[in-house]
Amino acid sequence: MTYAINNILYSTDLGPRSLEVFHHAVGLAARFQAKLTVVTVIEAAGDYANVALDSYVPADIVAQIRQDGVARIRENIDARIAAYQENHPEVDVRGLISEVKILEGAAADALLNEAKASGADMIVLGSHGHTALGEMLIGSVAHKVTMRAQVPVVLVPINY
C-alpha cells in the first residue's frame, strides 16, 4: 500500500496570522507534490439581518453588495498569494494552487463538504486555541472539522 497526499484543502479566515497557516499548507503541498485548494468561508447572515436588508434595500442592490464583497475577498486572497510568492521565490506557489474558492455557510460544514467534493486527502487550518469551556460555549470550527473529517487534519496554532 502506498501512502499519498495528492490534494490538500487549506482553509483561511484571512486573519492576521493566516500567513503562518498558509506557510504550512504550502510546505506540505510542496513536500507531497500535492495540489492545494485555498478556501475561505463567509458565514451566512442571520435571519434578522436578512429581514432588515430585504425590508430596506432592493434585492438587486443586496446582490451587488454580496458580489462586490466576494470580489474584494478574492482580491485579498490573490494579493496574499502574490506577496507570499514574492517572499518565497524558491516555491512555485501558483503552481501548487489548483483552485481558490469562497464559500458561504456554516464554516465547519462548508469546509467538510468542500473537502469531500474536492477529494482532499488532508485539511490544513488554523486553531485559535479556545479553552475547553470556550469551545463548549461558542464552538470551534477547527474542533468540529477535526472531529468530523474523513481525512487527516493539520491544525496550526494561531493564538492571537
N, C-alpha and C positions, 0 to 999 in steps of 0.2 A: 504494500500500500504506500503510495506516495502522498506526501503532505504538501498541499499547495494553497497559497493565498493569491487569488487572481484578481479579486475585486474588493476594494476597501471603501466603506462608506464613512466619510468624515463629516461630522456634524459641528456646526459653529453657531454660537449665539451672537457673534460679531462683537463680543465684549473686548475690553482692553487686553485681556490675557489670552485671547483665542489664537494668537500667533504661536504661542507655545504648543498648543494642541495641534495646530496645523503642521508645525515642525516635526512632531512625532508621526503624524499621518503620512507626510511626505517621506520621511525616513523609512517607515515601514513599507510604503509602496515601492520605493526605490530598491530596498533590500530584497523584497519578494518579486520584483519586476511585475507589480500589480497595477491595475488601473484604479484611479481614485475618483470617487463620486463625491462632490462637495455639496452639502445640503444645509440649508437653514430653514427654520420653520417659523412662520408667522402665526402666532396664536390668534384664533378667531375672536372677533369682538363679541362681547357678551350680548345677551338679549336686550338689555336696557340701552346699550349704545346703538344697537341696530335699530330699535324703535325710534330713538331720538334722531338718528340720521334719516331714517325713512320719513319722519314727520316734518323735518325742516330742510332737507337737502334733496333736490331732484335726483332720481336714480342714475341718470347719465353722469351727473357730477360726482356722485359717490363712486361709480365705476371708474371714472377718470382719476379720482384721488387714489383709489386702490392700485390702478395701473401705474400711476406715477410713483407710488411708494415702492412697488415691486421693482420698477426700473432703477430707482435710487439704491435699493438694496443690492441689485445686480451690479451696479457701478461700484459700489463699496467693495463687494467681493472681488470684482475684477481688479480694482486698484490694489487690494491687499495681495492678490496673487502676483501682480506685476512687481510690487515692492519686494515681495519675498524672492522672486526670480532675480531681481536686480542685486539683492544682497547675498544670494546663493547661486552664482553663475555655474557652479560645478554640477548642479542638478537641473535636469530638464523638467521643470515643474509642469509646464504646459503640456509636455508630452505624457506626463503621468496622469493628468486630469482628463477623464473621459467625459465628464458632464458636470454642470453646475445647476442645481435645482433649488427653487424657492417654493416651499410647500406651505399650505395653510392647514390649521387644525391643532389638535392637542399634540404637543411636541413628541411625547413618547410614542403615541400611536402612529403618528406620521413617519417617524424615523423607523420604527419596526416594519411598517408597511413598505416603505421605500427599500429597506434592506432586503426584504423578501422579493420585491418586484425587480430589483436591480441584480439579484443574485450575489449579494455581498457575502464574502467569506469572513469578514471582520468588520466591526464597527469601532470607530475611534471618536471619543468625545471627551469634553472636559467635565470635571466634577468639582462643584463648589464646596464640597465637604461639609454639608449641613450636619448638625448633631442628630443623634437618633430621634430626639424629641422634635427637632425641626422637620425631619423627614416625615414623621408621623402626622404633624400638623399641616405642613404645606406640600409634602411630597417632594420628589426629586426626579427629574427627567432621567438622570444618569442611573438612579436606583431602579426605576421602572424598566428602563431599557435593559439593564443588566439582568434583572430577574426574569424578563420575558423573552429575551433574544434567543434565537436558534443558533447563533454563531458566537464566536468569542468576541468579547467587548474589552477594549483597552480604555481605561479611564486615566486621564491625565489630570492631576490635581491643579486647580486654578483658584486657590484661596485668595480672595481679594482683601 
